[in-house]
Amino acid sequence: MGRDLPVRADAGHTQGRIMPPFIAALLDLSFDTFITPKIATGIYIIEIVISVIGWITFGLKGFVGGFFHGVFDLLIVAPISFLLTLVLLRIGLELLMAIFKIAEYTKQIADGGVR
């Protein structure tokens, strides 16, 4: 994921208290701090878990149609759909991360150069 974007100096201060950077980023109404890069890994892990549960559920439901139908679903159809789901999600998350990196680097250029 690389390094995190900096939190504005005043983003963590609310009524004399200092908030954690993630909460400060959520409450940053100027949108100077991005939270999506910070949660992308968690989203991907959750999707892997959900996909594994779906793989097992789909495979076991196939046995309702008969033994051979269940084995076919469990060993052929479910793994293909599992991999396809992960590939599409990964592509989507990588696309989002690329957009955020572009925004980060554009901001650095606009602020006077790469740091």
C-alpha positions as CSV (number, residue, x, y, z in Angstrom):
1,M,0.0,0.0,0.0
2,G,3.0,2.3,0.3
3,R,3.0,5.2,2.8
4,D,-0.1,6.8,4.2
5,L,-1.1,10.3,3.1
6,P,-0.4,12.9,5.7
7,V,-3.2,14.0,8.0
8,R,-3.7,17.8,8.1
9,A,-2.3,19.4,11.2
10,D,-5.7,20.6,12.4
11,A,-7.6,17.5,11.3
12,G,-7.1,15.6,14.6
13,H,-8.1,18.4,17.0
14,T,-11.7,18.8,18.1
15,Q,-12.5,20.8,21.1
16,G,-9.0,20.4,22.6
17,R,-8.9,16.6,22.2
18,I,-6.6,14.7,19.8
19,M,-8.3,11.9,17.7
20,P,-6.7,8.9,16.1
21,P,-5.7,9.6,12.5
22,F,-8.3,7.3,11.0
23,I,-11.1,9.1,12.9
24,A,-9.6,12.4,12.0
25,A,-9.6,11.4,8.3
26,L,-13.2,10.4,8.5
27,L,-14.1,13.8,9.9
28,D,-12.0,15.8,7.5
29,L,-14.6,17.8,5.7
30,S,-12.1,19.2,3.2
31,F,-11.2,15.7,2.0
32,D,-7.5,16.3,2.2
33,T,-7.0,12.9,3.6
34,F,-8.0,9.7,1.9
35,I,-9.3,6.7,3.9
36,T,-9.8,4.2,1.1
37,P,-6.1,3.3,0.8
38,K,-6.1,2.6,4.5
39,I,-9.0,0.2,4.4
40,A,-8.3,-1.5,1.0
41,T,-6.4,-4.4,2.6
42,G,-9.3,-5.0,5.0
43,I,-11.8,-4.9,2.2
44,Y,-9.8,-7.5,0.3
45,I,-9.4,-9.8,3.3
46,I,-13.1,-9.6,4.0
47,E,-13.9,-10.4,0.4
48,I,-11.6,-13.4,0.4
49,V,-13.4,-14.8,3.5
50,I,-16.8,-14.1,2.0
51,S,-15.7,-15.8,-1.3
52,V,-14.5,-18.9,0.6
53,I,-17.8,-19.2,2.4
54,G,-19.6,-18.8,-0.9
55,W,-17.4,-21.4,-2.5
56,I,-18.2,-23.9,0.2
57,T,-21.9,-23.0,0.3
58,F,-22.3,-23.3,-3.5
59,G,-20.4,-26.5,-3.5
60,L,-22.5,-28.1,-0.8
61,K,-25.8,-26.9,-2.3
62,G,-24.9,-28.7,-5.5
63,F,-25.3,-32.0,-3.6
64,V,-29.1,-31.3,-3.4
65,G,-29.2,-32.0,-7.2
66,G,-27.3,-35.3,-6.7
67,F,-23.9,-36.6,-5.9
68,F,-22.2,-36.0,-9.3
69,H,-23.8,-32.5,-9.6
70,G,-22.4,-31.7,-6.1
71,V,-18.9,-33.0,-6.9
72,F,-18.9,-31.0,-10.2
73,D,-20.0,-27.8,-8.5
74,L,-17.6,-28.3,-5.6
75,L,-14.6,-29.1,-7.7
76,I,-15.1,-27.3,-11.0
77,V,-17.7,-24.5,-10.9
78,A,-17.1,-23.1,-7.4
79,P,-13.3,-22.7,-7.7
80,I,-13.7,-21.0,-11.1
81,S,-16.2,-18.6,-9.7
82,F,-14.1,-18.1,-6.5
83,L,-11.0,-17.2,-8.6
84,L,-13.0,-15.0,-11.0
85,T,-14.5,-13.1,-8.0
86,L,-11.0,-12.5,-6.5
87,V,-9.5,-11.4,-9.8
88,L,-12.3,-8.9,-10.5
89,L,-12.2,-7.5,-6.9
90,R,-8.4,-7.2,-7.1
91,I,-8.6,-5.4,-10.4
92,G,-11.1,-3.0,-8.9
93,L,-9.1,-2.3,-5.8
94,E,-5.9,-1.8,-7.8
95,L,-7.8,0.6,-10.1
96,L,-8.9,2.6,-7.0
97,M,-5.4,2.6,-5.5
98,A,-4.0,3.8,-8.8
99,I,-6.5,6.7,-8.8
100,F,-5.5,7.6,-5.3
101,K,-1.8,7.5,-6.1
102,I,-2.4,9.8,-9.1
103,A,-4.2,12.2,-6.8
104,E,-1.4,12.0,-4.2
105,Y,1.3,12.6,-6.8
106,T,-0.6,15.4,-8.5
107,K,-1.0,17.1,-5.1
108,Q,2.7,16.8,-4.4
109,I,3.5,18.4,-7.8
110,A,1.0,21.2,-7.2
111,D,2.5,21.8,-3.7
112,G,5.9,22.4,-5.2
113,G,7.5,19.2,-6.1
114,V,8.0,15.6,-5.1
115,R,9.0,15.1,-1.5
